[in-house]
Amino acid sequence: MTGHIYRDVTLEQHVRLFRGAMDAEFLFMDDNARPHHANIVDECLQSEDIIRMDWPANSSDLNPIEHVWDMLGRRIAARQPPPTCLPELRRALLDEWCNIPQDQIDNLILSMPRRCKACIASSGRHTPY
């Protein structure tokens, strides 16, 4: 992933449109991955008036999507037989993504205040999440 790809695919095709459908209090959350903080990404967010959540340097474990990726990976690993080529993997990923229970995702989102408090308490170091 590069800053250009992140801007062109993620921000332009998804975040910008989603932000347009939200209210004025929209707050964008990404992490400290290098492509997320490329100058072209910062410029794009500023031009679209998208406010980015401040993100502690060592806190990728705060982001609920990391846990969703983990769920997805475990579901793919449990498939029998496992995908053996890219088209099979793509289908499996789409199937498993659609089958992650919404209540699990909702619980991750609802856990954000607790995760943030734990991060603050640990001064940005490792948390039990």
Salt bridges, closest charged atoms under 4 A:
ASP8 OD1 - ARG7 NE 2.78
GLU12 OE1 - ARG16 NE 3.13
ASP30 OD1 - ARG52 NE 3.27
ASP31 OD1 - HIS36 ND1 2.89
ASP42 OD1 - ARG52 NH1 2.88
ASP70 OD2 - ARG74 NE 2.80
GLU96 OE1 - ARG75 NE 2.84
GLU96 OE2 - ARG79 NH1 2.70
